[in-house]
Amino acid sequence: MTFQESVKVCLTKYADFQGRASRSEYWWFFLFIVIVSVAASWLSDILCGLVSLALLVPSISAATRRLHDTERSGWWQLISLIPVIGVIVLIFLPGTRGQGRSRRFAFRRLMLG
């Protein structure tokens, strides 16, 4: 997935906490958030706060979908409340290889015949 596609998908599914997100979708959107936040902070503190508030729900939903792809619940994001270790875990988990839908469907086909 390209940078533009991932931003478009994540902003379109801004409140969709169901489904899965690929690694590229999540990390491109994460990069978008960093770039927009840095640019907004250079312009104004108020603008930075507004951008952060506007991108809060889309970032949480993208992370939830990414965690679903790794077969984990979106509630794993709360581990970031643990100082240092929580942030390290939340960098590691979205970076792990996802299970994807193809494995699930292949298992179902195998079981159903």
C-alpha positions in Angstrom: 0.0 0.0 0.0 1.3 3.4 -0.9 1.5 6.5 1.4 -1.5 8.2 -0.2 -3.6 5.0 -0.2 -3.0 4.4 3.4 -3.8 7.9 4.5 -7.0 7.8 2.4 -8.0 4.4 3.8 -7.3 5.4 7.4 -9.1 8.7 7.2 -12.0 7.1 5.4 -12.2 4.4 8.1 -11.6 6.9 10.9 -14.0 5.2 13.3 -13.9 1.7 12.1 -12.5 -0.5 14.8 -13.4 -3.8 13.0 -11.3 -5.5 10.4 -7.6 -5.6 9.8 -4.8 -3.2 8.7 -1.6 -4.2 6.9 1.8 -3.2 8.3 2.3 -0.8 5.4 -1.1 0.8 6.0 -0.5 1.4 9.7 3.1 2.6 9.4 2.5 5.0 6.5 -0.4 6.5 8.4 1.8 6.7 11.5 4.4 8.6 9.4 1.6 10.9 8.1 0.6 11.7 11.7 4.2 12.6 12.6 4.7 14.8 9.6 1.4 16.7 10.1 2.0 17.1 13.8 5.5 18.5 13.3 4.4 20.9 10.6 1.5 22.0 12.8 3.7 22.5 15.8 6.0 24.8 13.7 3.0 26.9 12.8 1.2 27.2 16.1 0.7 25.4 19.4 -3.1 25.7 19.1 -3.0 24.3 15.6 -0.9 21.4 16.8 -3.4 20.7 19.5 -6.3 20.8 17.0 -4.5 18.4 14.6 -3.7 16.0 17.5 -7.3 16.0 18.6 -8.5 15.5 15.0 -6.2 12.6 14.4 -6.7 10.9 17.7 -9.7 8.7 16.8 -8.2 7.7 13.3 -4.9 6.7 14.9 -6.6 4.6 17.6 -8.8 2.9 15.0 -5.8 2.2 12.7 -3.8 0.7 15.6 -6.8 -1.4 16.6 -7.1 -2.8 13.1 -3.4 -3.4 13.0 -3.5 -5.3 16.3 -6.4 -7.4 15.0 -4.2 -8.4 12.1 -1.7 -9.8 14.6 -4.5 -11.7 16.3 -4.6 -9.3 19.3 -7.3 -7.2 20.8 -7.3 -3.4 20.4 -7.3 -3.2 24.1 -3.5 -4.0 23.9 -3.1 -0.2 23.3 -3.7 0.4 27.0 -0.3 -1.2 27.7 1.2 2.2 26.6 0.1 3.4 30.0 3.0 1.5 31.5 6.1 3.8 31.3 8.9 2.8 28.9 8.0 -0.9 28.6 4.5 -0.1 27.3 5.8 2.1 24.5 8.4 -0.5 23.5 5.7 -3.2 23.3 3.4 -0.9 21.2 6.2 -0.3 18.7 7.0 -4.1 18.6 3.4 -5.5 18.2 2.3 -3.5 15.1 5.6 -4.4 13.5 5.1 -8.1 13.8 3.9 -10.1 10.9 0.1 -10.3 10.5 -2.0 -13.4 10.3 -4.0 -12.1 7.4 -7.3 -13.5 6.1 -5.9 -16.0 3.7 -4.7 -18.3 6.5 -8.1 -18.3 8.2 -9.9 -19.1 4.9 -7.4 -21.7 4.1 -7.9 -23.4 7.5 -11.7 -23.2 7.0 -11.4 -24.8 3.5 -9.2 -27.5 5.0 -11.7 -28.3 7.7 -14.8 -28.1 5.6 -13.3 -30.1 2.7 
